[in-house]
Amino acid sequence: TKGNSVSLHCKPTMGEITWSLNGSPLSSTSTSLIMENVGQENEGVYKCQAAHQGQTLSSSAKVTVSDTGITQHPVDTTLQSGQQATFTCATNADSSFKWFI
């Protein structure tokens, strides 16, 4: 959802990592690509590539940013038997929720 953060992880067993977005190289060589406050400019196909001794491995992920979505996610809670829990979930759109246990 627009304004949230996105984390992409690439953990090859060997090799130097490069990232690209829609075929254009990105400056990161980290195993994780973290984007804060995402917007439409962050949409596209992200590719992680690892090269080692003449071999190249790659993996891709498509990122789509929506204007609407969940803005507050429920939080994990641990309870004693018989205790009551309250879970909160919110969106930035007119929606309803179904809860499953």
C-alpha positions in Angstrom: 0.0 0.0 0.0 1.2 3.5 -0.8 3.2 5.0 2.1 4.2 1.6 3.6 7.6 -0.1 3.4 8.6 -3.1 1.3 11.5 -5.5 1.9 12.9 -7.8 -0.7 15.4 -10.4 0.3 18.0 -12.3 -1.9 20.2 -14.8 -0.2 22.2 -16.8 -2.7 24.7 -19.3 -1.2 27.6 -17.6 -3.0 28.4 -14.7 -5.3 28.2 -11.0 -5.5 24.7 -9.5 -5.5 23.4 -6.9 -7.9 19.8 -5.5 -8.0 17.9 -3.9 -10.9 14.5 -2.4 -11.4 12.8 -2.9 -14.8 16.3 -3.7 -16.2 18.0 -0.6 -14.8 20.8 -1.2 -12.3 20.3 -0.2 -8.6 23.2 0.9 -6.4 22.5 -1.7 -3.6 24.7 -4.8 -3.3 23.0 -5.9 0.0 21.1 -9.2 0.4 18.1 -7.1 1.4 16.5 -4.2 -0.5 14.4 -2.1 1.8 12.1 0.7 0.5 10.3 3.1 2.9 7.3 5.2 2.1 6.7 3.5 -1.2 4.8 5.1 -4.1 4.0 4.5 -7.8 7.7 5.2 -8.6 8.7 2.0 -6.7 6.5 -0.2 -8.9 8.1 -2.7 -11.3 10.1 -5.9 -11.6 13.0 -6.1 -9.2 15.7 -8.6 -10.1 18.4 -9.9 -7.8 21.4 -11.4 -9.5 24.4 -13.3 -8.0 27.5 -14.0 -10.1 30.2 -16.5 -9.0 33.0 -18.1 -11.1 31.3 -17.4 -14.4 27.8 -18.6 -13.3 24.9 -16.3 -12.8 21.8 -17.0 -10.7 18.8 -14.6 -10.6 15.4 -14.2 -9.1 12.7 -11.6 -9.8 9.7 -10.1 -8.0 7.0 -7.8 -9.2 6.1 -4.9 -6.9 2.7 -3.2 -7.3 1.8 -0.2 -5.1 -1.9 0.3 -4.3 -3.6 3.5 -3.1 -5.9 1.5 -0.8 -5.2 -1.3 1.6 -4.7 -2.3 5.2 -3.2 0.6 7.2 -3.2 -1.1 10.6 -2.5 -4.8 10.9 -3.5 -7.0 13.9 -0.7 -7.7 16.3 0.2 -11.2 17.6 -1.0 -11.6 21.2 -0.2 -14.3 23.8 -2.9 -15.0 26.4 -3.5 -17.1 29.5 -6.5 -19.4 29.3 -9.7 -17.5 29.9 -8.3 -14.1 29.0 -9.9 -11.8 26.4 -8.1 -10.3 23.4 -8.9 -7.4 21.2 -7.5 -7.2 17.7 -7.6 -4.0 15.6 -7.4 -3.8 11.8 -8.0 -0.7 9.7 -8.0 0.3 6.0 -7.9 3.6 4.1 -10.9 2.5 2.1 -14.6 1.7 2.9 -14.3 -2.1 3.7 -15.5 -4.8 5.9 -13.5 -7.6 7.5 -13.9 -11.3 8.0 -12.1 -12.8 11.0 -11.0 -16.4 11.0 -9.8 -18.4 14.1 
